[in-house]
Amino acid sequence: MPDIHIRPLVATPALIDTLARLLAEVVAQGGSVGFMHPLAGSAARTFWERALQAAVDGQRIVFGAFEDDQLVATVSLLLDCPPNQPHRAEIAKMMTLPRCRGRGIAAALLQAAEAAAVARGKTLLVLDTASDGGAAGLYGKHGFTLAGEIPDYALKPHGGLTGTLLYWKRIGVQELRVG
């Protein structure tokens, strides 16, 4: 793997612009991350402004993977779960620049997110990924269990429906402490 540095992200105007470009490129290449192609730059910037504000508010952690000083990938760990699910966190918005895929960067991000979840006392991670062109192989290699598939869940960025695959993984302490 190249020399990759992973760290939680803190909003700056330049970082938001970089994240917006990453999101637009991933969507343009067919990445199913909740947006349609073409993605307006203003919509991409608004998404990242809100995501990074949620990080400030303790609702998520947004991790960035940097090669040298260039942001090449990101993933979010969603922490804001309902009161009856304090033990759970969700992996979301895994995005790697298309030219950087297959180099172990997403796996390193996934490991950083899992470690952060464990450090916060979480015992269950969940995620979903597109049935068509998603990262199912990555999640399977890293101990996630396929719970099932929901057909026709979302539109692909260039149109047409795709299903979503639901995954889970037990992490950290296996016994839920209530109270």
N, C-alpha and C positions, 0 to 999 in steps of 0.2 A: 504494500500500500504506500502511496506517496506520503510525504510529510504533511499530515492533516492535523489541524488544531480545532478542537470543538469547544465552544463556549456558549453560555446563554447570551442572548442578544439584548441590547439596550437601544432604544430608539434614538436615532439621529436622522436628520433629513437625508443625508447621503446614504445611510443604511436602508432607509425606507425606499429610496429610489432603486437601490441595488436589489432589494427583495422584490420590488414590483417587476423589475426586468426578469428576474429568475422565474417568478410566477407566470408572467406572460410567455416566456420561452417554453416552460414546461407545458402550459396549456396549448400553445401552438403546435407542440410535438405530440399532442393527444393525451397528455397526462390528465387523468380524471381526479381533480382535486376541488371540485365544486364550482367550476367556472366554465363558461363557453368561450369559444374562439370566434372572432377576435376579441381579446380582452382589452378593454380601454385602460390606459395607464392610470387614469384617475380612480377607477374601480380597484385596481391592484394596490395602489397606494392607500386607499381607504381601508381595504382589508388589513394591510400590515399595520397601519396606524392603530386600528382597533385591537388587533392581536397583541401588539406590543404594549398597549395600554392595559389589556387584560393581564399581561405578565406583571406589570407594575402593581396591579390590584391583587396579585397572588392567585389568579384564576388559571394560569397556564405558565409554562416555561417554553420559550422559543429558543431552540438551539441552532447555531450556525456551524457549518463545517467550512474551514478556511484552508485553502492551499496557498501557501505564501500569505499574501494579504487579500486574496480574492475569495469572496463567498461563493462556494460551489454547490452547497446543499443546505437544507434545513428540515427540521421536524419540530412538531409541537407536542408537548405533554400537557394534556388538559386535566386540570386538577379540580375544577369547579363541578362537583357531582352533587346530586340531591342528598339531603340529610341522611337518608337510609342507605347511602353508598359511600361512606367515608373511607372505605378500604380500597376503592377503585380509582383508577386513572385511565385515560385514553390516549393512545398514540394517534396523531392526526397530521395532516398536511406534510407528509414525507415528500420532499422534492429534491431531485438532484439534476444539475445541468445535464442535458443529454450527452454531451461530449465527455462527461466525467463518470458515467455509469459503468458498473462492472468492475470497479476498483476498490470495493470495500468501504466506501465512504458512507453509504446508507447504513451498513451494518454497524459502523462506529457510532453514528448518530443514534441508532436504536439502542445500543448498549449504554450510551450516555443518558438517554431518556429513562431507561429501565433503572439505572443506578440512582438517578434523581428520585424516581418514584419510590424505590426501596428506602432511600434516606428520609422520605416523608412518611414512612410507615404504611405505604400502600402494599397490598397483597395480591391484587388482581389488575392486570392490564388487559384492555380490550382495544380492538381496532377493526376497521373495515377497509377493504381495497377492491377496486374494480375487478370484475370477473374477466373482462377483456383487457389485457395489457397491464394489469396491476402488478403489485410486487408480492404475489402469493409465495413464490419461491423463497424470497428473502425471509418472510415471516416464518415459514415452515422450518427453515434452517436454524432459526433462532428460538425454537422451542414453543412457538405459538401453535395452538390447536384449532383446526377449522371447526367451527360450530355449525356452519351451514351457509347456504346461498339464498339470497333473495333475488329472484329474477326481475328484470326490467326496473331496476331500482332508480337509475338516473340516466340522464342523457350524456353521451360522450361529448367531448369538447367540439367535435366537428359534426355532431348529429348522430342519431341512432341510439337505441337503448342498450344499456349494459346492466348486468346484474352486479351485486356486491357480495363479497365473501366476508363473513364475520369470523373473527379470530379472538382467542383469549389465551392468557398465560398467567399461571400462579407465580408470584415472585415473593422474595423476602420471607417473613414469618408466615407460616401456613395456617396459623390459628387466629381466627378473628377475635379481637378483644372488644367487647361491648361495654360501654359504661362510662 
